[in-house]
Amino acid sequence: MKIEDIRKEIDRIDKELVSLLNRRAKCALEVGKVKQANTESIFAPEREVHVLSRVLGQNSGPLADEAVAAVYREIISACRALEKPISVAYLGPAGSYTHIASIQRFGDSTDFVPVDTIPDVFSVVEHEETNYGVVPIENSTEGIVSHTLDMFFLSDLRICAEIFAPISHNLLSSSKDISQIKRVYSMPQAIAQCRNWLRTHLPAVEVLEVSSTAKAAKLCQGNPSSAAVASSLAAREYGLNIVAEAIEDSPHNRTRFLVVGYSKPNQSGRDKTSIVFSVPHRSGALYRVLSVFDSEKINMTMIESRPTKQMPWEYVFFIDVQGHEKDEAVQRALGKLNEQALFVRVLGSYPEAE
């Protein structure tokens, strides 16, 4: 077949695709009307999980599942925006890893709002300035983000979804010459994740902590003696050169992010529930509380303790378990937990991220 004939076939397929996309969009508009009439949340992560799962199950190639999923995330994002525009706050400024995770979860057809701190993310959602917020919760090499956990003890926001995002750090500067760099800016977690690389390649350089990787990149604009540990998106956002790529010490570096808001996703069939509780100061109290999940054969995927900051040596415990709070086994476990613990609060049930 001649290349001209192949291109004509592509043109015909593109015309058909556009028509089908608009048919899908009209259906989304009708769904939006029903949701708003029933005061349902426009963002339905459990439904999106089912859509992606079904679509990927029908994919026979040659496109990879990752490519098809990326296309469909943007289709879902565009259709969701037709139902009702969604605004999402994230730990900024633009180009941060939380910004990248937000785009990954909500797609480009979303109004993204950068804020300065993790408490600010919670605040703008609580005051209904945005519909949702995205915050980091833990990193595969550096562990838990304590500021985020502490906010759940102070806020009544719920966890609506989670995001796992690969984290690849780059050294950014307005200069292309690494020998000109006298100081490096980044957030503490990013510095820790690149500690060995910085020690090996920039041993005499001053390393300064700032509140986010994107803020670090912003500080380096027009200053050839400064560099930032940040994302490739930050390099594009602030017009910086990528002096060195993939400088993280672990090639398996990933961060888990949480979507916070007031909606309550329904069961997807593969869910996670986050819980905070406290126990009395008695021997074996924590063991007895945690045993309620073992008795129901519920797998626990995370446990962290944090001081209450109200009384010395008093702690609350945060756990993640597999299952939805509407599942019978989880309901039985929560009933037993309420009998054993001083207080219990379910932070949210939501689809597990891949």
C-alpha positions in Angstrom: 0.0 0.0 0.0 1.3 3.5 -0.9 1.9 6.0 1.9 -0.7 8.3 0.4 -3.3 5.6 0.8 -2.2 4.9 4.4 -2.5 8.6 5.2 -6.0 8.7 3.7 -7.0 5.8 5.9 -5.6 7.6 9.0 -7.6 10.7 8.0 -10.7 8.6 7.8 -10.1 7.0 11.2 -9.4 10.4 12.8 -12.7 11.7 11.5 -14.5 8.7 13.0 -12.6 9.1 16.3 -13.6 12.7 16.6 -17.2 11.8 16.0 -17.1 9.0 18.6 -15.4 11.2 21.1 -18.1 13.8 20.8 -20.8 11.1 21.1 -19.1 10.0 24.4 -18.9 13.6 25.5 -22.7 14.1 25.0 -23.3 11.0 27.2 -21.0 12.5 29.9 -23.1 15.7 29.8 -26.2 13.6 30.5 -24.5 11.8 33.3 -23.5 15.2 34.8 -27.1 16.4 34.8 -28.2 13.3 36.7 -25.3 13.6 39.2 -26.0 17.2 39.9 -29.8 16.5 40.3 -28.9 13.8 42.8 -26.1 16.0 44.4 -23.6 13.3 43.6 -19.9 14.0 43.3 -18.6 14.6 39.7 -15.3 13.0 40.6 -16.0 9.2 40.8 -12.7 7.4 41.1 -14.3 4.0 41.5 -16.1 4.4 38.1 -12.9 5.6 36.5 -11.1 2.5 37.7 -13.8 0.3 36.1 -13.6 2.3 32.8 -9.8 2.0 32.5 -9.9 -1.7 33.5 -12.5 -2.5 30.9 -10.7 -0.5 28.2 -7.4 -2.1 28.9 -9.0 -5.5 28.9 -10.1 -4.9 25.3 -6.7 -3.6 24.2 -5.0 -6.1 21.8 -2.2 -3.8 20.7 0.0 -2.7 19.1 -0.5 0.2 21.5 0.9 -0.6 25.0 -1.6 -0.5 27.9 0.3 2.5 29.4 -0.3 4.5 26.2 -4.0 3.6 26.0 -4.4 4.4 29.7 -2.8 7.8 29.2 -5.2 8.6 26.3 -8.2 7.5 28.3 -7.2 9.5 31.4 -7.4 12.7 29.2 -10.7 11.6 27.6 -12.1 11.1 31.1 -10.7 14.4 32.3 -12.2 16.3 29.3 -15.6 14.6 29.8 -15.6 15.2 33.5 -14.9 18.9 32.9 -18.0 19.0 30.6 -20.1 17.6 33.5 -18.8 20.2 35.8 -15.4 22.0 36.0 -13.2 20.7 38.8 -10.6 22.7 40.7 -7.7 21.0 42.5 -5.2 22.6 44.9 -1.7 21.2 45.2 1.5 21.9 47.0 3.2 24.3 44.6 4.4 26.3 42.9 3.9 25.0 39.3 6.2 22.2 38.3 6.3 20.5 41.7 6.0 16.7 42.0 2.6 17.2 43.6 1.6 19.2 40.5 2.8 16.3 38.3 0.8 13.8 40.4 -2.3 16.0 40.2 -2.1 16.1 36.4 -1.6 12.3 36.3 -4.8 11.8 38.4 -7.1 14.5 37.1 -5.8 15.2 33.6 -5.2 18.6 31.9 -8.9 19.5 31.7 -8.8 20.7 35.3 -8.3 24.0 37.1 -5.1 23.5 39.1 -4.4 25.9 42.0 -0.9 26.0 43.5 -0.6 26.8 47.2 2.4 27.3 49.5 2.1 24.6 52.2 0.4 21.3 53.0 -1.9 23.1 55.6 -2.8 25.5 52.8 -4.0 22.6 50.6 -6.3 21.5 53.4 -7.5 25.0 54.1 -8.6 26.0 50.6 -10.6 22.7 50.2 -12.2 23.2 53.7 -13.2 26.7 52.7 -14.6 25.4 49.3 -12.1 27.5 47.3 -11.3 24.3 45.4 -13.1 21.0 45.1 -10.1 18.8 46.0 -6.5 18.9 47.1 -3.5 16.7 46.4 -0.8 16.2 49.1 2.2 13.9 49.4 1.9 11.2 52.1 4.9 8.9 51.8 8.0 8.2 49.8 9.4 4.7 49.0 12.9 5.7 50.3 12.3 8.5 52.8 9.1 7.3 54.4 6.1 9.2 55.8 5.4 12.9 55.3 4.5 13.8 58.9 3.0 17.2 58.0 0.3 15.5 56.0 -0.5 12.9 58.7 -0.8 15.7 61.3 -3.3 17.6 59.2 -5.7 14.6 59.2 -5.8 14.9 63.0 -6.9 18.5 62.7 -9.1 18.4 59.6 -12.4 16.7 58.7 -11.5 16.2 55.1 -11.6 12.7 53.8 -9.3 10.8 51.5 -11.0 10.3 48.1 -8.2 8.7 46.0 -4.5 7.9 46.0 -1.8 8.3 43.4 1.5 6.5 43.0 4.0 8.5 41.0 7.6 7.7 40.0 10.0 10.4 41.2 13.0 11.2 39.0 15.1 14.1 40.2 17.2 16.4 37.9 19.8 19.0 38.6 18.5 22.3 37.1 20.3 25.6 36.5 20.3 28.6 34.2 23.9 27.5 33.5 24.8 24.4 31.5 28.2 24.1 33.3 28.1 22.1 36.6 31.4 23.7 37.7 29.7 27.1 38.0 27.3 25.9 40.6 28.0 27.1 44.2 24.7 26.3 45.9 21.8 23.8 45.5 18.2 24.4 46.6 15.5 21.8 47.1 13.0 20.5 49.7 14.4 18.2 52.5 13.0 15.0 51.1 14.4 15.6 47.6 17.8 16.4 49.0 17.7 13.2 51.1 16.8 11.2 48.0 19.8 12.5 46.1 22.3 12.6 49.1 24.9 10.3 47.6 24.8 11.9 44.1 25.3 15.4 45.6 28.1 14.2 47.9 29.9 12.6 44.9 29.4 15.3 42.2 29.1 18.5 44.2 30.9 17.8 47.5 31.8 21.5 48.3 28.5 23.0 47.3 26.2 24.6 49.8 22.8 22.7 50.0 19.9 24.8 51.1 16.4 23.6 52.1 13.2 25.3 50.7 9.5 24.3 50.9 9.2 22.6 47.5 11.3 21.5 44.5 9.4 23.9 42.2 10.2 26.8 44.6 13.8 25.7 44.4 13.7 25.9 40.6 12.1 29.3 40.7 14.9 30.6 42.9 17.4 29.6 40.2 16.0 31.7 37.4 18.7 34.0 36.0 21.3 32.8 38.6 24.0 30.6 37.0 25.7 29.9 40.3 22.5 28.3 41.7 20.9 24.9 41.0 17.8 23.1 42.0 16.9 19.4 42.5 13.6 19.3 40.8 11.5 17.8 38.0 11.8 18.1 34.2 8.4 19.9 34.3 10.0 22.5 36.6 12.8 22.9 34.0 10.2 23.7 31.3 8.1 25.9 33.6 11.0 28.1 34.7 13.2 28.0 31.6 16.1 26.1 33.2 18.7 23.7 31.7 18.8 20.1 32.9 22.4 19.8 33.9 22.1 16.2 35.1 19.2 13.7 34.8 17.9 11.1 37.1 20.2 11.9 40.1 18.1 10.1 42.7 20.1 7.5 44.6 17.4 4.8 44.2 16.0 4.0 40.7 12.8 2.7 42.4 12.0 6.1 44.0 8.2 6.6 44.2 5.9 8.9 46.2 2.3 8.2 47.2 0.0 11.1 47.1 -3.5 11.5 48.5 -6.6 13.3 47.0 -8.5 15.0 49.8 -12.1 16.4 49.8 -15.5 15.6 51.1 -16.7 13.0 48.6 -17.1 9.3 49.5 -16.2 6.9 46.7 -18.2 3.7 46.4 -16.7 0.3 46.3 -14.5 -0.5 43.3 -13.7 -4.1 44.2 -10.1 -3.2 45.0 -10.1 -0.6 47.7 -8.1 0.7 50.7 -9.4 2.3 53.9 -7.4 4.7 56.0 -8.1 4.9 59.8 -6.9 7.0 62.7 -7.3 5.8 66.3 -5.9 6.0 69.8 -5.5 3.3 72.5 -5.5 3.4 76.3 -2.1 3.2 78.1 -2.5 -0.5 79.0 -0.2 -3.5 78.3 -1.1 -5.1 75.0 -3.6 -2.4 74.0 -2.2 -1.8 70.5 -1.8 -5.6 69.9 -5.4 -6.2 70.8 -6.6 -3.4 68.6 -4.6 -4.6 65.6 -5.7 -8.2 66.1 -9.3 -7.3 65.1 -8.0 -7.0 61.5 -6.2 -10.3 61.7 -9.4 -11.9 63.0 -11.3 -10.7 59.9 -8.3 -11.7 57.6 -7.9 -8.0 56.5 -4.4 -7.1 55.3 -2.8 -3.9 56.8 -0.5 -2.1 54.4 0.7 0.8 56.6 0.9 1.8 60.2 2.4 5.1 61.6 2.2 6.8 65.0 2.2 10.5 65.6 2.2 12.5 68.9 -1.2 14.1 69.7 0.6 17.4 70.6 -2.0 17.8 73.3 -0.4 15.7 76.1 3.2 14.5 76.4 3.8 10.9 75.3 0.2 10.5 73.9 0.0 9.1 70.4 -2.5 8.4 67.7 -2.1 5.7 65.1 -2.7 5.9 61.4 -3.3 2.6 59.5 -4.2 1.6 55.9 -6.1 -1.7 55.4 -7.2 -3.4 52.2 -11.0 -3.2 51.7 -13.8 -0.7 51.7 -15.6 0.5 54.8 -18.8 -0.8 53.3 -17.4 -4.3 53.0 -18.8 -6.7 55.6 -15.4 -7.8 56.9 -14.2 -4.2 57.3 -17.5 -3.2 59.0 -17.1 -6.1 61.5 -13.5 -5.1 62.2 -14.4 -1.4 62.7 -17.1 -2.5 65.2 -14.5 -4.4 67.2 -12.1 -1.5 66.9 -14.6 0.9 68.4 -14.9 -1.4 71.4 -11.1 -1.5 72.0 -9.9 2.0 71.1 -10.4 5.3 72.8 -11.5 6.9 69.6 -11.7 5.8 65.9 -12.2 7.8 62.8 -12.3 6.5 59.2 -10.3 8.9 57.0 -11.7 7.5 53.8 -12.2 4.4 51.6 -11.0 4.7 48.0 -9.7 2.7 45.1 -6.2 1.4 45.4 -3.8 3.0 43.0 -1.7 0.8 40.7 
